[in-house]
Amino acid sequence: MPKNRWVNVTAAVLATFVLLSGCSSFGSKSSKQEIDPPQDITYLEDGDQLDQQLDSAKSTSDKEESSKETVKRVLYLIDKNGMVVPQTLELPNTKEVAKQAVEYLVAGGPVSNILPNGFRAVLPEDTVVKGVDIKDGTAIVDFSNEFTNYKPEDEEKILQAITWTLTQFKNINKVKLWVNGHELKEMPVKGTPIGEGTTRKDGINIDTSDAVDITDTHPLTVYYIGEEGDNVYYVPVTKRISNEEKDEVVAAVNALVEGPDRSSGLLSEFQSEVKLIEKPKYEDGQVTLNFNEAIYGSYDEEKKIVSNHVINSLVLTLTEQEGIEKVALKVNGKQDLVNEDGKSLSEPVSRPENVNTGSF
């Protein structure tokens, strides 16, 4: 069983964000970061003291971040298995955060000194990011000619890495690519369509191995486990799910139990006997899952321990879905569970602010 290398961190401003270690109370769902957050406090009507306090707290947080020399940003890099993987790294603080994030995807560029072991940047060496223009939720990234000097097998990885890196920011939902001021409607080497732009709905690390008829399926992103030495990280994989499955949460749990494609180099800690014993329950952004005893895996059933990696994979996977902010776990209708660190799971678990923050 891989060892969990996560580090718990707590920061209270408007919500509590804790890196996934199976703790029972984390922050909000969104892992998107805000570009150039407002520095001024906007007060509401007199007497609305709570809102004023919240605005004041947020302004303080924004000012604290702006004064830091480095800040945490998520970059999508390529691991030894050729997977596009989020890695949270410390980058120099700047106001041009979107442009900086793309520049740190360039091989041989500033990311070189902070690359985790077993990872590489995906954009061709010497690529210059001429600018990132953001308008109405779309980021237009203009590259120099060197952008076109990539290997054919990297084409989809490049699209995915740029798209998922930029859409971590709250005001970016779609990405368009340009070269020397000219828009690309398709990628320059293999002709992968770009059309009117790419979004997270286009998928990442796409796995069609189980799709007999791809026209009768739809995409669903789940998180499996990758390893580099003793270190563990989480890898998003977009699978094709039959249109006959109407419940996306059930489909996601089944995909986690089924596990990754054997040739992917990825792992899952879900036992094949794991099953939901009733339909998921949805309420106010929370989904509650009731499992059989197989969710304990190799742990003693009497101790009621659920693996941190099982919890993390579930939370990362399900909070990718629209409207789900936190996940509550039960076994045979009871919520008296703990993670492998002995911490109670009596409260629902939310998505972390940052993913894959372990040192390598």
KOLKOL-257069 format. One line per 5 residues: for each residue x, y, z of C-alpha. Coordinates in Angstrom, 3 decimals. Last residue first. Layout:
X/Y/Z  ...
# end
This chain:
9.762/15.181/-4.187  7.864/17.427/-1.774  4.138/16.861/-1.445  1.738/19.502/-2.758  -0.352/17.324/-5.032
-3.573/19.342/-5.137  -4.210/22.831/-3.763  -7.329/24.443/-2.275  -8.526/21.096/-0.994  -11.917/19.581/-1.893
-14.353/19.090/0.965  -14.858/16.206/3.412  -18.130/15.691/5.289  -18.138/15.413/9.103  -18.154/12.140/11.076
-14.929/11.134/9.348  -12.939/11.107/12.590  -9.160/11.270/12.594  -7.226/8.085/13.391  -4.426/8.769/10.901
-5.741/5.945/8.716  -9.040/7.772/8.367  -11.842/7.253/10.840  -15.425/6.007/10.573  -18.425/6.327/12.884
-20.750/7.355/10.029  -23.124/4.402/10.135  -25.567/3.406/7.383  -23.808/0.175/6.479  -20.581/2.134/6.035
-20.962/5.894/5.705  -18.986/8.635/3.984  -19.828/12.322/3.463  -18.514/14.202/0.417  -18.265/17.947/-0.122
-18.762/20.612/-2.795  -20.876/18.829/-5.393  -22.897/21.145/-7.654  -21.088/20.387/-10.899  -18.820/17.376/-10.728
-15.089/17.780/-10.114  -16.003/17.528/-6.421  -16.726/13.827/-6.989  -13.283/12.866/-8.254  -11.146/14.849/-5.815
-13.275/13.668/-2.890  -13.329/10.005/-3.902  -9.615/9.833/-4.740  -8.734/11.516/-1.446  -10.912/9.221/0.657
-9.569/6.062/-0.991  -6.026/7.394/-0.667  -6.526/8.157/3.020  -7.596/4.559/3.554  -10.812/4.042/5.533
-10.482/2.698/9.065  -13.469/1.152/10.844  -11.291/-0.503/13.525  -13.578/-3.553/13.554  -13.162/-4.011/9.802
-9.402/-4.437/10.157  -7.723/-2.574/7.300  -6.923/-4.279/3.985  -9.803/-2.580/2.172  -12.100/-0.718/4.554
-14.416/0.069/1.612  -15.207/-3.671/1.508  -17.524/-3.162/4.490  -20.378/-1.966/2.252  -20.693/1.668/1.272
-23.187/4.497/1.958  -22.259/7.685/0.106  -23.540/11.133/1.059  -23.299/13.966/-1.468  -23.141/17.535/-0.252
-23.857/20.709/-2.249  -27.005/21.509/-0.289  -28.362/17.944/-0.263  -27.694/14.899/-2.427  -28.049/11.276/-1.341
-26.213/8.547/-3.221  -28.300/5.443/-3.967  -27.965/2.540/-1.561  -25.514/-0.261/-0.802  -22.673/1.355/-2.743
-20.187/-1.376/-3.534  -16.543/-2.250/-2.899  -15.775/-5.888/-3.833  -13.072/-4.944/-6.369  -11.055/-3.309/-3.588
-10.396/0.405/-4.077  -6.766/1.380/-3.579  -6.301/2.408/-7.217  -3.082/2.513/-9.231  -1.581/4.143/-12.316
1.080/2.829/-14.712  -1.328/3.397/-17.604  -1.015/-0.071/-19.182  -3.393/-1.657/-16.690  -6.157/0.835/-17.458
-7.222/2.477/-14.232  -9.461/0.991/-11.535  -12.823/-0.751/-11.672  -13.534/0.495/-8.164  -12.715/4.072/-9.182
-14.860/3.761/-12.322  -17.756/2.342/-10.282  -17.527/5.268/-7.862  -17.584/7.712/-10.784  -20.592/6.034/-12.425
-22.491/6.073/-9.134  -21.707/9.783/-8.801  -22.701/10.492/-12.397  -26.151/8.900/-11.971  -27.758/8.299/-15.385
-25.702/5.305/-16.491  -27.236/4.301/-19.840  -25.069/6.936/-21.505  -22.141/4.597/-20.969  -19.078/6.245/-19.435
-15.932/7.224/-21.335  -13.015/7.916/-19.015  -11.191/11.157/-18.291  -8.201/10.563/-16.025  -7.054/12.967/-13.306
-3.831/11.855/-11.550  -3.244/12.001/-7.807  0.208/11.897/-6.229  2.265/9.475/-4.139  5.922/9.660/-3.146
8.046/6.661/-2.181  9.644/6.461/-5.617  7.389/8.359/-7.986  3.870/7.009/-7.717  0.550/7.756/-9.392
-2.902/7.220/-7.894  -6.236/7.564/-9.674  -8.594/10.535/-9.935  -11.801/10.418/-11.993  -13.033/12.515/-14.923
-16.238/11.537/-16.733  -16.793/11.840/-20.479  -19.956/10.645/-22.259  -20.785/7.403/-24.045  -23.001/6.100/-26.856
-20.819/7.557/-29.629  -17.779/5.846/-28.086  -19.172/2.412/-28.929  -17.029/-0.260/-27.256  -15.645/2.187/-24.691
-13.461/0.418/-22.130  -10.089/1.517/-23.530  -11.237/5.085/-24.203  -8.960/6.739/-21.643  -8.397/10.493/-21.998
-5.509/11.887/-19.968  -7.561/15.083/-19.607  -11.058/15.977/-20.727  -12.744/18.271/-23.253  -15.049/19.385/-20.431
-12.039/21.125/-18.909  -12.308/23.700/-21.691  -10.837/24.229/-25.175  -11.482/27.012/-27.672  -13.721/27.939/-30.570
-12.349/25.147/-32.731  -9.286/23.532/-31.194  -9.161/20.442/-33.409  -6.075/18.177/-33.223  -4.238/18.806/-36.506
-1.261/16.540/-35.930  1.498/19.184/-35.996  -0.059/22.683/-35.985  -2.956/22.194/-33.536  -6.305/23.218/-34.965
-8.287/26.433/-35.166  -5.174/28.428/-34.314  -5.561/32.204/-34.129  -2.881/34.412/-35.637  -1.043/36.996/-33.539
2.353/35.309/-33.708  0.849/31.924/-32.809  -2.579/31.899/-31.162  -4.286/29.483/-28.774  -7.765/29.791/-27.255
-8.642/28.760/-23.695  -12.011/28.536/-21.925  -13.260/28.908/-18.359  -10.977/31.650/-17.041  -12.153/34.173/-14.407
-11.738/31.901/-11.398  -8.207/30.744/-12.187  -7.561/26.987/-12.249  -8.730/27.220/-15.855  -5.247/28.325/-16.921
-3.397/25.178/-15.854  -6.165/22.874/-17.097  -6.178/24.395/-20.580  -2.403/24.701/-20.976  -1.738/21.138/-19.786
-4.607/19.677/-21.817  -3.609/21.298/-25.093  0.050/20.386/-24.599  -0.809/16.791/-23.654  -2.925/16.510/-26.809
0.069/17.453/-28.979  2.806/15.621/-27.074  2.802/12.482/-29.241  3.413/14.637/-32.321  6.684/15.979/-30.862
6.860/19.739/-30.433  8.320/22.594/-32.475  5.070/24.561/-33.046  5.505/26.705/-29.922  8.834/27.923/-31.316
6.878/30.255/-33.603  6.081/32.575/-30.667  2.967/32.110/-28.572  -0.243/34.117/-28.015  -2.584/32.800/-25.331
-6.213/33.955/-25.524  -7.957/33.315/-22.203  -11.751/33.158/-22.330  -14.027/34.003/-19.390  -15.462/37.139/-20.950
-12.016/38.481/-21.864  -8.529/37.415/-20.791  -5.504/38.253/-22.945  -2.389/36.179/-22.278  0.750/37.543/-23.942
3.848/36.885/-25.966  4.560/33.559/-24.277  7.934/32.709/-25.792  8.785/29.104/-26.641  12.546/28.580/-26.271
12.099/24.902/-25.420  8.861/23.240/-26.519  5.906/23.192/-24.087  5.450/20.060/-21.940  7.410/20.556/-18.724
8.864/17.397/-17.202  8.216/15.200/-14.176  10.037/12.214/-12.630  11.419/14.197/-9.712  9.472/17.407/-9.108
10.476/20.353/-11.321  11.645/23.349/-9.280  14.835/24.410/-11.060  13.501/23.725/-14.562  10.302/25.732/-14.044
12.063/28.925/-15.148  12.419/27.675/-18.723  14.154/24.607/-20.121  10.801/23.126/-21.093  8.036/25.745/-21.089
5.112/25.107/-18.705  6.336/27.816/-16.313  5.655/30.414/-19.006  1.997/29.313/-18.971  1.685/30.026/-15.231
3.484/33.363/-15.617  1.036/34.572/-18.264  -1.914/33.684/-16.019  -0.315/35.223/-12.915  0.546/38.579/-14.435
0.395/40.421/-11.084  3.468/38.589/-9.830  4.602/36.546/-6.834  7.457/34.177/-7.617  6.216/30.583/-7.915
5.867/27.902/-5.216  4.581/24.679/-6.750  1.329/22.713/-6.707  1.537/19.853/-9.203  -1.371/18.817/-11.417
-0.654/15.816/-13.668  -0.742/15.262/-17.440  0.229/11.600/-17.849  3.188/10.465/-19.968  4.040/7.621/-17.608
7.115/9.427/-16.242  4.973/12.441/-15.337  4.020/15.422/-17.511  3.222/18.770/-15.886  0.026/20.677/-15.142
0.992/23.646/-12.988  -0.931/24.662/-9.871  0.201/27.851/-8.176  1.311/28.501/-4.590  2.679/31.983/-3.925
6.168/33.440/-3.565  7.585/36.759/-2.340  4.472/37.454/-0.304  3.078/40.984/-0.110  0.311/40.360/-2.638
-0.782/37.301/-0.673  -1.126/39.290/2.561  -3.030/42.013/0.751  -5.492/39.481/-0.666  -5.985/37.896/2.761
-6.603/41.280/4.379  -9.122/42.138/1.681  -10.865/38.830/2.273  -11.070/39.425/6.005  -12.438/42.940/5.491
-15.086/41.681/3.090  -16.098/39.021/5.599  -16.242/41.556/8.425  -18.338/43.903/6.331  -20.686/41.055/5.446
-21.097/40.256/9.128  -21.652/43.911/10.087  -24.664/44.521/7.875  -25.778/47.405/10.070  -25.060/50.108/7.531
-25.472/48.909/3.950  -22.699/47.015/2.237  -19.013/47.779/2.395  -16.614/47.092/-0.489  -13.064/46.645/0.792
-10.339/47.471/-1.697  -7.586/45.144/-2.962  -9.600/43.272/-5.566  -8.105/39.936/-6.663  -5.627/40.105/-9.582
-6.400/36.610/-10.849  -8.367/34.465/-8.414  -7.495/30.850/-7.854  -9.694/27.914/-8.801  -9.654/24.980/-6.390
-13.370/25.371/-5.870  -15.085/23.121/-3.397  -14.819/25.198/-0.261  -12.672/24.407/2.749  -11.943/21.265/4.742
-13.544/19.416/7.628  -13.238/15.676/8.158  -9.549/15.122/7.664  -8.680/12.371/5.163  -5.276/13.764/4.338
-6.363/16.111/1.619  -4.778/19.508/2.075  -6.786/21.706/4.386  -8.617/24.876/3.446  -10.914/26.476/5.977
-13.242/29.201/4.776  -13.422/32.981/4.805  -9.976/33.509/6.335  -8.852/30.450/8.274  -5.701/28.668/7.048
-5.031/25.066/8.082  -2.306/22.844/6.618  -2.049/19.061/6.725  0.876/17.543/4.778  0.237/14.718/2.297
2.823/11.973/1.839  0.434/9.010/2.085  2.230/5.692/1.889  1.469/3.366/-0.984  0.000/0.000/0.000
# end
